[in-house]
Amino acid sequence: MGRLLALDYGKKRTGIAVTDELQLIASGLTTVPTAGLVDFLKDYVSKEKVDRFIVGEPRQMNNEPSESEALIVPFLNRLAKVFPQIAIERQDERFTSKMAFQTMIDSGLKKKKRRDKALVDEISATIILQAYLNKI
C-alpha cells in the first residue's frame, strides 16, 4: 500500500500531510509555496508510493463552494495531468483553519509560534487527512 497525501491548497502556500504506508496515521509533512507545489509533489512521488491525493474542498456554511474553489479547480486539472496514475479525492475543509489554531493553543504553543501561518496550513492538511481517514 502507498501513502495518502492531503493538500490544504492556498493561493500563497499549501499545507501537506501524509499517512504511514498502512494508511492508519495522519501526520503533518510540510508547507510549501504553492508556486512550487507540483515540483515538490513530483519529487515526493519519485521517492514514496502515493495511492491517492486528498485535496481540501472549501465550502461555505450553506454548502456552496467558497470563492477559493476557483483557484483549486485549475490546480486539480493540472494535478490529474501530471499524476494520471494517482486518484484525487476531495474532503470538506470547513473550519480546519480554526481547528488547527485551536490545536496549537491546546498544545501549549507560544503566541509567536501560533502566528506561523505555514504551521497552521500544515496542521489544517493533517485535519483534512484525518477527517478523510475517519470517513473511509
N, C-alpha and C positions, 0 to 999 in steps of 0.2 A: 504494500500500500504506500501511496505517496502522501505528502502533506496537503492540508488545505491551507490556502493563503488568503487572508482577508485584507481588504483595502478600504480605508476611510479616506476617500478621494476628496481632495480640496483644490482650490484654484492655485494656491501657492505651494502647499506641501501635502503629502499623503502619508497617513499612518499605516503601518503594515504589521500584521500579526500572523502567526503560523501555528499549526498544530504539530505535535510529535508525529512520528511515522504511523502510529496506531490510530491517529485521529481522535485522541481522547482529551488532550490538554491544550488549551489555547494560551499562547504566550505572545507578548509584545516582541516584535523583532526590531523595528527601527522606524524612523520617519525620514522620508527623502523629499527633496524638492520635486514637485510634480513635473517640471520640465524634464527631469532625468529619470522619471519613473519607469518608462519602458526599458531603458538601458539597464537599470537596476534589476528589473524582473528577468531580462534575458540572462544576465549574469547569474542570478539566483537559480533560475530554472536549469542552467547548464551544470550546476553543482548539486542540486537537490531535486528529487522527483516530486512534482506538484500534480495532484489529481484534479484540483478544482480551485478556481478563483471565486471568492465570495466578496462581492462589491456592495458596499453600503448603499441603501436606497433611501434618500432623504424624502420624507413626506411631511405634509402639513397636518395639523390636527384634524382636518376634515377628510383626511386620507388622499388628498390631491397631491401630485408630485410637487416638490418645492422648486423654487427658481433654479437652484444649483443642479437640478436634474438635466438641464440644458447643456451644462458643461460635461456631465458624466456620459451622456449618450455617445458623443463622438469618440470619447476615450474607450467606451465598451466596444465600439466598432473596430477601432484600431487594435485593441487587445485581442479580439477574435481573429483578426487577420494575422497578427504576429504569432499567436499561440493557438492555431486551429485545433490542436490535439488536446487542449485543456478546456474543460467545461467552465462556463461562467454562470454563477447564480447570484441572485440579489437577496439582501437581508435588510429589513426595515431598520433604519438607524435613528429613529426618533429618540430624543433625549440622551443619546450616547455621550455627547459632549458634557452635559450636566452630570451624568452618572460618572464620567471619567474624572471631572473636577471634584465631585464628592468623594470618590475613591482616593484621590490624592489627599484630601483633608483627613479622611478616616485613617489613612495610613501614616499620618503624622508628618507629611512633608511640610517643610517651611514655606512661608508665603513666597519667597523668592523663587523657589523651585516650582511652585504651583503656577507661576506666570509663564512657564516654559510651554508655549503652545505646541511645540513639537511633541512633548511628552503627553499632552492632552490628546493629540491625534493618535499617537501610538496606543494609548490606553483605550481610546474610542474604537480603534480597529480590533483590539482584543475583546471588547464587549460585543462588537458585531459578530465576531467569530464564535464567541461563547453562546450567544443567542442562537446562532445557526446550529451549533452542535446540540443545543438543547432541543431543537426542533426536529432533528433527524433521528 
